[in-house]
């Protein structure tokens, strides 16, 4: 990364595009506080992530951030419902079951709550991942190639669902994607090349 400066307004949707190796996923990891920059600062809702320790950053992520990845990152030993309940439980919510059920219904999986990831198609697994990301009502959602492992039709459905849920939740969206149609749905597109924003 070189001299990257980026302001994202609350509720804005921003697509980050560029060739493989341009630094898109690294930028996402820095914005989310998963990695720390060697120089400079990263502010999330006014909080300086570089001034927090790992526990502090993890706490802030649990409370304010959602993630959707290309690989669905579901826990194989947990059902769809348990996967969606998990972030609520980790954030200390007393009643995780009802909001998790409701969010699974929103993504069209109300009848698949007891299924394990291996019993679900790729598109269904990504729907569970979307439900898990939105169930905590995050201020910011980071999505890294959310349709990258899906066929064109399924990817288009997941993209539609992502933007619908994002609009309903008024969540700030930072989306890394190679999909030009998906990028075009964001309010702003930023291009990266060799660790720089163009």
N, C-alpha and C positions, 0 to 999 in steps of 0.2 A: 504494500500500500504506500502511495506517495501523495502527500498533501491532499488527502481526501477531506472535503468539507461538505457536509450535507445536512440540511434542516428539513425535517418532516413535520408538518403541522398535525395536530390532533385530528383524527378522523380522515386524514388523507390516505389515498391509495397510491403507492409508488411501486413501479416495476423496475427491477434491476436486470439489465440484459447485457450480453457480451459473450464472446467466445469462451470455450472451456479454458480454464486456467487464467481468466482475466482478473479473478479476485472476488467474484460475486459472493461465494459461500463464506469466504474470509470476512468480507464486509458484514454479512449477516451475523456471523459469530461475534464480531466486535460490537455491533449494535445491540445484540442481546446480552452482552456481558459474559458470553461463554469463553471468549478470549479477551485479553487486555492489550491495548496498543502499546508499543514501545515508547511512543511520544503522543502527546495530545490528550484530549478528553472525549468521553462519550457520555452524553446526558440523556437519561430516560425519564420523561416527565419531570425534568428539572433536577433529578438526582444524578450526581456524578458517579457513574459506575466505577471509574478508575480510583475513586476514594473509598470504595467499599471493599471489605475482604470477601473471600469466596462465599462464606456463609451469608453475608449481607446481600451479595448479588443473587445467590440462590433464592433467598427469601423474597427479594423484589421480583424475580422471575416467576416464582410460584404465585405471587399475588396479582401481578400485572401483565404477564406475558403468556401468549399461547404460541405453540409451534406446530407446523405441519411439514413433514419431510417427504422426499421422494420415496425412500424406503419407509414403510408405514410405522415402524418402531412400536408396534403393539407388543404387549407382554403375552407370550404364547400360553402361559399357564392360567391366564385370566380370561373370563368371558368378555364379550363386547361390553356388557353393562359394567363389569368390574374394571375394565380398562378406562371407561369414561368416569367412573366414580373416583378413581385413584387420585387425580390432581386435586379434587375437592377434599379428599381425606388428608392428603399431604398438606393442604393449606389450612387444615383444622376446621373445616365445615362440619357441623354436627350431623346434618342430614344430607348425605350425598346421593342417596338412592333416587329420590323423586326428581331432582334436577337432571340427573344422568339419564333417567328414563325419558323425560320430556325432550332432552336434547337428541337422544337416539331416535325418537319419533320424528323430530324436525328433519333429520337426515334420511328418513324413510326406512329406518331399521327397527321400528317398534316390535316387529315379530321375530327379530334375530338376536334379542338381548342375551339369551342363554348360550349362544354359539361362541365357540373359541375361534381365534384368528384362522387356524388351519381349515375351518369349516366354512370360511367366507371367501368370496371371490376378491380379486385385487381391488375392484371398485368398492365393494362393501367394506373391505379393510380400511380404505382411505376415507370412507364415510365415518367409520368409527373414529379414525384419527382426527377428522374434522370436528366431530362431536366432542372428543376429548379436549381439543384445542379451545373450543368456544364455551364449554360448560362452566368455566370459571369467570366468564364475562371479562376477558382480558382487555386491557387498554390498547395493547399492541399485539398484532398477530404477525409472526415471521413465517413465511411459507417458502421453502426451498424446493423448487421443481415439483410442486404438489401433484402434477399430472404426468411426470416424467416416466413412471413405470406402468402407465395405463395405455390401452389402445385409444385410438382417436375418439371414438364415440363415447367411451367411458370417461376419458379425460375431459371431453367437452361438458359432460354432465357434472363431473366433480368441480370443474371451473365455475359453472353456473351456480352450483350449490354454495361454493366458497363466497362468491360475490353477493348472493342473496343473504347468507348468514352475516356477512360482513356489514351489509347495508342495514339489516335489522338491528345489529348490535352497536352500530356507529364506532366500530373498531378501526384503529389505524392499521393499515395493511402494508407490509413490506414484502414484496413478492419477487423472488429470483426465478426467472423462467427463460427457456429457449422458445416457448410457444408465443409467437407474435400476436395471435388472436387474444390470448390471455393478457399479455402485456398491454395491448391496446385498450383493454377494459379499465385499466388503471387511470387515475387522473393525471399522473405524470410518469414518464419513462426516463430513467437515467441509464446511460451507456457506460460500461466499464471496459477498459483495455489496458492490459499489463499493469494492473494495480492502480490505475488512475481513473477518475471520473472524467468523461469527455464533456 
